[in-house]
Amino acid sequence: MSLEHIKVLIIGSGPAGYTAAIYASRAGLSPVLYEGTQPGGQLTTTTTVENFPGYPEGVDGNQMMADFRAQAVRLGADVRPGFITEADFSSRPFKLNVDREKDIEADAVIIATGASAKYLGLPSENAFKGMGVSACATCDGFFYRRKDVAVVGGGDTACEEALYLSTLCRQVYMIVRRNVLRASKAMQDRVASAPNIEILWECNTQEVLGDASGVTGVRLLRKDGTVFEKKVDGFFLAIGHHPNSDLFKQWVETDENGYIVTRDGSSRTSVPGVFAAGDVQDPVYRQAVNAAASGCRAALDAEKFLIENN
């Protein structure tokens, strides 16, 4: 059986991957996109998305990703189920394996595998994902206006999330494991000056509480053994993200946290012909509209690369 040769291979199927497929299709590059373990990406774990342009009434996250996918397919992208399990970027064409079953090669590769939010691992936390449990205050904070919410974490990200939510919510509780914040002094000062942020020191989340309507509270365990509950409508995780780049670290440059490093505002990685788009290379913004824009850049960069190297 002959080895399948692909002109542009796109790995990942969130806003970055699907947008790359749309642009690559229109450029006549016959892209093949493998959707990975979570077709549609992180947006499929949320409910209504209200901050993406073009949807004045908001849109269900799953529906929006279905729209992206349908547009890519209509324009000619070959969208397939499957997970890339091996990659070799030592020479072109690049060698890859799908599901440990099929070998393929590609002239250019766009990595759009995203980043996974870190969760505490509680069964109740998983049960209420999209029903009050969120890992993105910017995405979902709007739904908790004038309500009480909790934010888990003590670093800069947690403080940023808490401060953002404090502009919308009635009360924000920060759940912090230690007796100090890890955040910068400037960020600590901003949190301290916010009248509706209360820090619950030396506390761990024991359980997220809720019912059929969603999250109703949180049960906490203090370091001294005290167990108590707080009524909240939203539970936000801010303990970091893990970029889904492990498969590619052997070949492309990553930063200390595993995010793929791109060059000079482009999608170019340290390997010519390999490009990165979306949250796998973005430790800062992590928004769907930004991921989509980077998917566009990756397709344009790949097109230019192929023209110059054919």
C-alpha positions as CSV (number, residue, x, y, z in Angstrom):
1,M,0.0,0.0,0.0
2,S,1.5,3.3,-1.1
3,L,2.2,6.1,1.4
4,E,-0.3,8.9,1.3
5,H,1.2,12.2,0.3
6,I,-0.5,15.4,1.6
7,K,0.3,18.9,0.5
8,V,-0.8,20.6,3.7
9,L,-1.6,18.7,6.9
10,I,-3.6,20.4,9.6
11,I,-3.5,18.8,13.1
12,G,-6.3,19.9,15.3
13,S,-9.9,21.1,14.8
14,G,-10.6,24.1,17.0
15,P,-11.1,27.6,15.6
16,A,-7.4,27.7,14.5
17,G,-7.4,24.4,12.7
18,Y,-10.7,24.9,10.9
19,T,-9.8,28.5,9.8
20,A,-6.5,27.2,8.5
21,A,-8.4,24.6,6.5
22,I,-10.8,27.3,5.1
23,Y,-7.9,29.5,3.9
24,A,-5.8,26.6,2.7
25,S,-8.8,25.2,0.7
26,R,-9.4,28.5,-1.0
27,A,-5.7,28.7,-1.9
28,G,-6.0,25.3,-3.7
29,L,-3.7,23.5,-1.3
30,S,-6.0,20.5,-0.8
31,P,-5.6,20.5,3.0
32,V,-6.2,17.4,5.1
33,L,-7.3,18.0,8.7
34,Y,-7.2,15.4,11.4
35,E,-9.6,16.4,14.2
36,G,-7.9,14.8,17.1
37,T,-9.3,13.5,20.4
38,Q,-11.7,16.5,20.9
39,P,-13.2,17.5,17.5
40,G,-14.1,21.2,17.7
41,G,-11.7,21.9,20.6
42,Q,-12.4,23.6,23.9
43,L,-15.4,25.5,22.7
44,T,-17.3,22.2,22.6
45,T,-17.2,22.2,26.4
46,T,-18.9,25.5,26.8
47,T,-22.5,26.6,26.2
48,T,-23.3,30.0,24.7
49,V,-20.5,31.9,23.0
50,E,-21.3,35.7,23.0
51,N,-18.0,37.3,22.1
52,F,-17.3,35.9,18.7
53,P,-18.1,38.4,15.9
54,G,-21.0,37.5,13.5
55,Y,-23.3,36.0,16.1
56,P,-25.4,38.9,17.5
57,E,-27.5,36.6,19.6
58,G,-24.7,34.4,20.7
59,V,-24.2,30.8,19.6
60,D,-23.8,27.4,21.2
61,G,-20.1,26.5,21.2
62,N,-20.8,23.1,19.5
63,Q,-22.9,24.8,16.8
64,M,-20.2,27.4,16.1
65,M,-17.6,24.7,15.6
66,A,-20.0,22.7,13.4
67,D,-20.4,25.9,11.3
68,F,-16.6,26.3,11.1
69,R,-16.2,22.6,10.1
70,A,-19.0,22.8,7.5
71,Q,-17.5,25.8,5.9
72,A,-14.1,24.2,5.6
73,V,-15.6,21.0,4.1
74,R,-17.7,23.0,1.6
75,L,-14.6,24.8,0.4
76,G,-12.8,21.5,-0.2
77,A,-11.0,20.5,3.0
78,D,-10.7,16.8,3.7
79,V,-11.7,16.7,7.4
80,R,-11.0,13.3,9.0
81,P,-11.4,11.7,12.4
82,G,-8.1,10.6,13.8
83,F,-5.2,11.4,16.1
84,I,-1.6,12.0,15.1
85,T,0.4,9.6,17.2
86,E,3.9,10.1,15.7
87,A,5.8,12.9,14.0
88,D,9.2,13.2,12.3
89,F,10.1,16.6,11.2
90,S,13.8,15.8,10.5
91,S,13.3,16.1,6.7
92,R,10.7,17.0,4.1
93,P,8.3,15.6,3.3
94,F,7.5,15.3,7.0
95,K,6.6,11.8,8.2
96,L,3.6,11.2,10.5
97,N,1.4,8.4,11.8
98,V,-2.3,8.4,12.4
99,D,-3.8,6.4,15.3
100,R,-0.7,4.1,15.2
101,E,-2.2,2.5,12.1
102,K,-1.5,4.7,9.0
103,D,1.7,6.4,7.9
104,I,1.4,9.7,5.9
105,E,3.8,12.4,4.6
106,A,3.2,16.1,4.2
107,D,5.0,19.0,2.5
108,A,3.8,21.4,5.2
109,V,2.2,20.9,8.6
110,I,0.1,23.3,10.6
111,I,-0.1,22.4,14.3
112,A,-3.3,23.6,15.9
113,T,-3.7,21.2,18.8
114,G,-4.7,23.8,21.3
115,A,-4.1,23.8,25.1
116,S,-6.0,22.0,27.8
117,A,-7.1,23.8,30.9
118,K,-5.8,22.2,34.2
119,Y,-8.6,21.0,36.4
120,L,-8.6,19.7,40.0
121,G,-9.8,16.3,39.0
122,L,-13.0,16.2,41.1
123,P,-15.9,14.1,39.7
124,S,-18.3,16.9,40.6
125,E,-16.1,19.4,38.8
126,N,-16.4,17.3,35.6
127,A,-20.1,16.8,36.1
128,F,-20.8,20.6,36.0
129,K,-18.5,21.6,33.1
130,G,-20.5,24.0,31.1
131,M,-23.1,24.3,33.9
132,G,-21.2,26.6,36.1
133,V,-17.7,25.2,36.0
134,S,-15.5,27.1,33.6
135,A,-11.8,27.6,32.9
136,C,-12.3,31.0,31.1
137,A,-13.6,34.0,32.9
138,T,-13.4,36.1,29.7
139,C,-15.5,33.6,27.9
140,D,-18.2,32.9,30.5
141,G,-18.1,35.6,33.1
142,F,-20.8,37.5,31.3
143,F,-23.4,34.9,32.4
144,Y,-22.7,35.6,36.1
145,R,-23.5,39.3,36.2
146,R,-24.6,40.3,39.7
147,K,-24.0,36.7,41.0
148,D,-21.5,35.2,43.3
149,V,-18.6,33.2,41.9
150,A,-15.4,31.4,43.1
151,V,-12.0,31.4,41.4
152,V,-9.4,28.7,42.2
153,G,-5.8,29.8,42.1
154,G,-3.3,32.2,43.5
155,G,-1.1,33.3,40.6
156,D,-1.3,36.2,38.1
157,T,-3.9,34.4,36.0
158,A,-6.2,33.8,38.9
159,C,-5.9,37.4,40.0
160,E,-6.6,38.6,36.5
161,E,-9.7,36.3,36.3
162,A,-10.9,37.4,39.7
163,L,-10.4,41.1,38.8
164,Y,-12.3,40.7,35.5
165,L,-15.1,38.9,37.3
166,S,-15.3,41.5,40.0
167,T,-16.4,44.0,37.4
168,L,-19.4,41.8,36.6
169,C,-20.2,39.8,39.7
170,R,-21.6,40.7,43.1
171,Q,-19.0,38.7,45.0
172,V,-15.8,36.9,44.0
173,Y,-14.2,34.4,46.3
174,M,-10.6,33.4,45.6
175,I,-9.8,29.9,46.8
176,V,-6.0,29.9,47.6
177,R,-4.2,26.8,48.9
178,R,-1.4,28.8,50.6
179,N,-1.4,31.7,52.9
180,V,0.1,34.0,50.3
181,L,-0.6,34.8,46.6
182,R,2.0,33.8,44.0
183,A,1.0,36.7,41.9
184,S,3.1,39.8,41.2
185,K,3.0,42.6,43.8
186,A,1.1,44.9,41.5
187,M,-1.5,42.2,40.9
188,Q,-1.8,41.5,44.6
189,D,-2.4,45.2,45.3
190,R,-5.1,45.3,42.7
191,V,-6.9,42.3,44.2
192,A,-6.6,43.8,47.7
193,S,-8.2,47.0,46.6
194,A,-11.2,45.3,44.9
195,P,-14.1,45.6,47.4
196,N,-15.9,42.6,46.2
197,I,-13.0,40.1,46.2
198,E,-12.6,37.9,49.2
199,I,-9.6,35.6,49.5
200,L,-10.2,32.3,51.3
201,W,-6.7,31.4,52.5
202,E,-5.3,27.9,53.0
203,C,-8.3,26.3,51.4
204,N,-8.7,23.3,49.0
205,T,-11.9,22.5,47.1
206,Q,-13.4,19.4,48.4
207,E,-16.5,19.3,46.2
208,V,-18.4,21.4,43.7
209,L,-22.1,21.5,44.7
210,G,-25.0,21.7,42.4
211,D,-28.2,20.3,41.0
212,A,-30.0,19.9,37.7
213,S,-29.8,23.6,37.0
214,G,-26.0,23.8,37.6
215,V,-23.5,24.9,40.2
216,T,-25.0,26.1,43.5
217,G,-22.0,26.2,45.8
218,V,-18.6,24.8,46.8
219,R,-17.4,22.8,49.8
220,L,-14.0,23.8,51.1
221,L,-11.5,22.2,53.4
222,R,-9.3,24.6,55.3
223,K,-5.8,23.7,56.3
224,D,-6.8,23.5,60.0
225,G,-9.4,20.8,59.1
226,T,-12.4,23.0,59.0
227,V,-15.0,22.1,56.3
228,F,-17.4,24.8,55.2
229,E,-19.5,25.8,52.2
230,K,-19.9,28.9,50.1
231,K,-22.9,29.5,47.9
232,V,-21.8,30.4,44.4
233,D,-23.3,30.2,40.9
234,G,-20.0,29.9,39.1
235,F,-16.7,28.0,39.7
236,F,-13.7,29.2,37.7
237,L,-10.5,27.3,37.4
238,A,-7.4,29.5,37.0
239,I,-4.6,27.1,37.8
240,G,-3.0,27.1,34.3
241,H,-3.2,25.5,30.9
242,H,-1.1,22.7,29.3
243,P,-0.3,23.2,25.6
244,N,-0.9,20.1,23.6
245,S,2.6,20.1,22.2
246,D,4.3,17.1,23.7
247,L,4.4,15.1,20.5
248,F,6.3,17.9,18.7
249,K,8.8,19.0,21.4
250,Q,11.5,16.9,20.0
251,W,11.4,18.8,16.7
252,V,10.1,22.4,17.3
253,E,11.2,25.0,19.8
254,T,9.0,25.5,22.8
255,D,9.1,27.8,25.8
256,E,9.5,26.8,29.4
257,N,5.8,26.0,29.7
258,G,5.6,23.9,26.5
259,Y,4.1,26.5,24.2
260,I,5.4,26.3,20.6
261,V,7.6,29.4,19.8
262,T,6.6,31.2,16.6
263,R,8.8,33.7,14.8
264,D,8.4,37.4,14.2
265,G,4.6,37.6,14.6
266,S,4.1,34.8,12.1
267,S,3.1,31.2,12.5
268,R,6.5,29.9,11.5
269,T,8.2,27.6,14.0
270,S,11.9,26.6,14.3
271,V,11.4,24.0,11.5
272,P,10.8,25.4,8.0
273,G,7.5,24.1,6.7
274,V,6.0,23.5,10.1
275,F,3.6,26.2,11.4
276,A,1.7,26.6,14.7
277,A,-1.6,28.3,15.3
278,G,-4.1,28.8,18.2
279,D,-3.6,28.1,21.8
280,V,-0.7,25.7,21.4
281,Q,1.4,28.8,20.7
282,D,-0.5,31.4,22.6
283,P,0.0,31.5,26.4
284,V,-1.6,35.0,26.7
285,Y,-4.9,35.6,24.9
286,R,-6.6,32.1,24.5
287,Q,-9.6,33.5,22.7
288,A,-11.5,31.8,19.8
289,V,-11.3,34.9,17.6
290,N,-7.5,35.2,18.2
291,A,-7.1,31.4,17.4
292,A,-9.1,31.8,14.2
293,A,-6.9,34.7,13.1
294,S,-3.7,32.7,13.8
295,G,-5.2,29.9,11.7
296,C,-5.5,32.3,8.8
297,R,-1.9,33.4,9.2
298,A,-0.7,29.8,9.3
299,A,-2.5,28.9,6.1
300,L,-1.1,32.0,4.3
301,D,2.4,31.3,5.7
302,A,2.1,27.7,4.5
303,E,1.0,28.8,1.0
304,K,4.0,31.2,0.8
305,F,6.4,28.5,2.0
306,L,5.1,26.0,-0.6
307,I,5.4,28.5,-3.5
308,E,8.9,29.4,-2.5
309,N,10.0,25.8,-2.0
310,N,8.4,23.9,-4.9
